[in-house]
Amino acid sequence: MREAVIVSTARTAIAKAFRGSLNITHGAEFGGAAASAAVERSGVDPDLIEDAIFGCGLPEGATGGNIARQIAIRAGLPVTTAGLTVNRFCSSGLQAIALASHSITVEGSPAMLAGGLESITLAQGHANTHMAASPWILENKPEIYLPMIDTADIVAARYGISRLAQDEYALASQQRTAAAQEAGRYSDEIIPFTTVMAVKDRDTGEISKKEVTLSADECNRPTTTLEGLQKLEPIRGADQFITAGNASQLSDGASACVLMEAGEAAKHNIEPLGAFRGYAVAGCEPDEMGIGPVFAVPRLLERAGLKMDDIGLWELNEAFASQVLYCRDKLGIPDEILNVNGGSISIGHPYGMTGARQVGHVMYEAKRRGVKYAVVTMCIGGGQGAAGLFEIY
């Protein structure tokens, strides 16, 4: 039986959207950097890599034009390596890894490149909104178009998740990321990337450019306090819950991994980090899209013949604190093995990158902890959940 194993992972550090280091960098540049590093780390002959599959939540503009194919070319892969861009919003990176795994196990591919990226700065900041909504859907199921922040407020109100609980969780995310950075628990994943960024003078408004090397995540705020979080005004008004402090941060970045068939890896004396063991998706009501994982995770575990207690590490994307808390408690995930080094509230959430980043992170963190199985899961805009199962060697 063919198995898909992950033999390397690499990512850029995550940059703040609009004001961060990647604010004028094309997706092929930073995506290509992550891809090139993953291939180099793997030791795989690039000629074996059949396809490059990358997820992108906003595949247009600077991340359009089948960005996966551009990434493969920019990474220096041979022209024989094809490219596929996939979009399942916030699970796009995880979806790409699942598709690459399926290509290995079902289609017979010897090696694949997979990952995800996002330039919220250049794509969301310059989005094409022409005829973006279907008239029929607007009349019959308009909530599919709700902004994500509104769905997070709905989850908080509908399921009784207090503002205090959300802020406490956000604080814990910041603290965990700060501790992880101090201990160097992200350093194995991140590759330094030198580029040029735009800087706006606050007084004159003049824009200049400067060379920077992005080598550490930019978004986290180590000095965050609960008092400071509690003072933030809810974005949708005083009777709501979501603030800039308990929601994921807009950001840019890319993550990539190389997958091989297990026998092929052994033949080339390449030691895997872990193996892909399953993937499941599920739909839910769009107005509470944040609870999608509570439907996807049970489906994943049932198909794998596993129980909650078999999972030693969980990465549940922190789109918003409200939905993380609901999913954690509904699924019964122990807090001490959930997002142990923080998540998107503190690190940032480049939509298409996040799932791939989470997979790369559990490869290292689960091994460090001696954990066999890890689950990566997230909610998805439009009312979905996704979950992936990985065995760590």
N, C-alpha and C positions, 0 to 999 in steps of 0.2 A: 504493500500500500504506500503510495507516494505521500510525503510529508513536506509542508512548507516551513522552513526555518528562517529566522532572522539572523543574519550574520554580521550586520553592522548598523549603526545609526549615527546621525550627525544632524545638528541644527544650528541655525544662526541664533544669537541672542535675540530676545524680543524687544523691539523698539516701540516707543510711544508713537501712536498715530499723530500725524500732522506736525508735531513738534520734535519728533525723534530722528534717529540717525538714518532711517530708510525713507525719509519723506520725499525724496526725488529719485529713488532708485527703482528701476524697472524690475518686475518680478522675475524675469529670466536671469538677472544678475545675482540676486541673493538666493533665489531658488537653485540656480546653477551651482552656487558656492556650497550649499548644503549637500546637493546631489554629488558633486565632485568629491567632497570629503567622505561621504558615506561609501562611495565606490573605492576610494583609495584605502580607507580603513578595512574594507572587507577582504582585500586581497583577491577579489574575483577578476578574472579576465573580462574586460569590458565587452569583448566579442560574444560572451555568453549571455549578456543581458538582452533579452528579447524585446522588452517593452518598458517604458517609463510611465507609470500611472500616478498622477498627482491630483489631489483634491483642492478645490478652490471654491469658496463660498460666493465670490463675486467675480466670475470668470469673464471679465470685460476690460477694455482699456489696457492698462499696463499689466494686467494679468489675463488678458483675453487672447484670441488667436491661437487656441489650443496651446496654452502655456506649457503644458507637460512636454510637448515636442520641442519647444524652444529651450526648456530647461535641459533636456537631454543633449541638445546641440551645444548649449553654452557650457555644460559640464564636461565637454570633450569626449562624449561617448561616440562610438562609430555611427555613421549615418544609417546603419542597419538596425539600430535601436529605435523602435517606434515610440509613439507618444500618445497618451490618452488623458484628457482632463475630465474629471468627474465632479459633480456638484450635488451634495446632499447637505447643503448649508454647514452647520457646525460639526457634522460627522464626516465631512468630505475627506479629511486625511485618513481617518479610520477606514472609511469605505474604500479608499484607494488601496490600503494594505490588504483588506479582505479580498478585493478583486485580484490583486497580484498573487495572493495565496491560492485563490481558485484557479488562476492560470497555470500555476505550478502543479497543483494536485489533480486537476481535471484535464487541462489542455496539454500538459506535458512540457511546459516551459522549463528550461534548466535554471534560469536566474531572472530576477525582475528587480526593477528599481521602483520604489513607491514612496509617497509622502504627501505633503500638503503645504500650502502657502497662502498668504493673504497680504495684499497691500490695501488696508482700509483707507489709508491716506489717498492713494491714487485711484482706487476703484469706487469705493463708497463716496469719497469726496468729489467725484466727478461722474456720478451714476447716470446712466441713461434711463430716464423714467417715462419715456414716451410710450403711451398705451400700456402701462405696466400692470393694469388691473383688468380682469375680464368682467364685462357688464353682467353676465349671468351670475358669476360668483359674488359680485358685489351685492346682488339682489338676494341670493339664496344662501351664501355662506361667507359673509363679509369678514368674519373674524379671522379667516386665513390670512388676511392682510394686516392684522393688528401689529403694531410695533411690538417688538419683544418685551420692552419695558412694561407695556400695558398688560401683557400676559403674566408677567412676574408679579405685578400688583394684584391681579386677579387670583393667582395661586395663594398669595399671602392672605388675602381677605377671605377667600373661599374655605381655606383649611386652617384658619386661625393661627397663622405664624406671625408672631409679634415683631414689631420693629426692633425691639431690644434683642430678641433672639437672632435676628438677621445681622445686626451690628456686631454682636458677640462673635458670630461665626466669621464675619469679615475680618475682625481683629485677629482671630486665631489663624486665618489664612495668611495675613500679613506677617504674623509672628513666626509661623512655620517656614515661610519663604525666607525671611531674614536669617533664621537659624540654619536653614539649608545652604544658603549662600555663604554664610560664615564658615560652615563646615566643608564647603567645596563639593556639595552633593549634586551640583549641576555642571561642574567643570568638565566631566567626561563627555557630556553631550555637546557642549557649545564649541563652535569653531570661530575664531576671530575673523571678522569680515571688514575690509577697508573700503570705504565708499566716500561720496561727497554728499553733504546734506545742505539744505537751505536753512538759513537763520534770519529771523525777522527782528530788527531792532525795535524794542518796545517804545522808544521815544519818537523815532523818526518814521517808523514803518518801512524803512529801507531793508531790502532783502539781499543778503550776501551768501556766499557759498564757502564751505570749509571742508577739508578732508577730516574724516573721523574713522576710528576703528571700533566697531561694535563688538565687544567681547563679553559683556555681562548684560543680563536683562535690565531694562530701564524702568519698568513700571512700578515695581514694589516700593512701598513707603514704610521703611523700618521703624519710623518714629510714630506711627499711628497709635492713637489712644482711643479707648471707648468713649471718652468724653468728647473727643474731636468728631468721632463718627456720629454721635448722637446730636451734635449741633448742626449737621448737614440737613438742608431742606429737601424733602421729597421732590423729585423732579416733576411729578404730575400734580402736585398740590399737597396742602397740609394734611389731608385725610388719607393720603397714600403712604407707601412704604419704601419704594426704591429710591436710593440716593446714589451719588457718584461713589460713595464709599462701600456700598454693599452689592454692587454690580460689577461684572467683568469690565476690564478696561479695553478701550479701542486701541489696537496695536497692529504692528506689521512684523512678518517673519516667515521663515520656512524651515521645514524639517524633512529629512529623508532617511530611508533605510534600504538596505539591499537584502533581498530574500532569495533563497536557493532551495532546490529540492534536497532533502536531507542526504540522500545517497550521493548526489553530485557534490555536496559540500565535503562529505567524507572522502570522496575520490580525490579531491583537490587539497585535502588536509586543512580545511577551513573549519574552525570551531564555532558553532552557532552560539548566540546569546540565549535563544529561546525558540519556541515554536508557536505558530498560529494554530489554535484549537477550535475556533468557531466564531460565528458572527450572526447576530439576529437583529432585526428591526421590527418596529411595531408602530401603528398609528394611534393617535388619540385626538381628543377635541382640540382644535387649533387655539382656542382661547386659554387653554391651560397646557400649552405645549411643553412647559417646563417639567411636567411629571412623566414625560415619555419613557424615561428609564425604568419606571415601575412596571411597565408592560414588556419592555425588551429584555430585561435581565432574567426574569423567570423563564422566558422562552429559551434564552441562551443556555441556562443551566440545565433545564430539563432535557434539551437535546444532547447535552454533553454528559448527562448522567451524574451531575454534580449537585451539591447542596450549598447553601450560603456559607456554611462552616468550612467548606473545602477551599474557599477563596481567602488567601492570606494578605492580599493588597488590592485596594480599590482606587481607581482614578475616575471620579465622577465630575465632569466638567462644571466648573463654577460659573455658569452663565449669570446666575443671580443667587444670592444667599437663600432667598425664599424657596426656590425649587430644589436646591441641594438639601436643605433641611427636611422638606417634605419627602424627597426620595430616600434620604438616609433613614428616616424613621419608619417609613412605609416598608422598605425592604429589610430593615433590621441590620444595617451595616454598622459595625462597631466604629466609633469615632476615631479610635486610636490606629486604625488601619485604613482610614479614608483620607485621601489627599494629604498624605503625611508631610509633604514638603510644600504645602500651599497649592494654589490653583489659579484659575483665570482671574479671580478677584484681585489677587496680588501680583501674579506674573504677567497677566495680559492675555487677551483672547483674539489672536488673528484667526478668524473663523476656520478657514480651510487647513491651517497648520495644526490647530490644537489637538485633534485626534492623533495625528502622527507624532506630535511631541509627547503626548501621554504614553503612547506605546513605547517610544524610545526611553522615556523616563522609567517605566516599570521594568524594563530589561535590566537596568542598573540597580534600581532601588530594591526590587524583589530579590535579586541575587545577594545584595548586601545584607538583607534581612533573612536569607535562607528560606524564602517563600517559593513554593512550587507553582501555584496558580495565581494569576492576577486578572482582573477585569477592568477594561476601559469602557466607560459608558457616558452618554450625554443626551441631553434633549436637543430637539431639532426644530427650527422654525417651520411653521405650517402645521404643527401637531404630529410629532414623531419622536421616537426614541431609538437609539442604537446601542449595541453592546458587543464587545469583542472579548474573547477568552484567549489567554496566552499562558503557555507553560514555560517556566524559566529554568534554564539549565545551570 
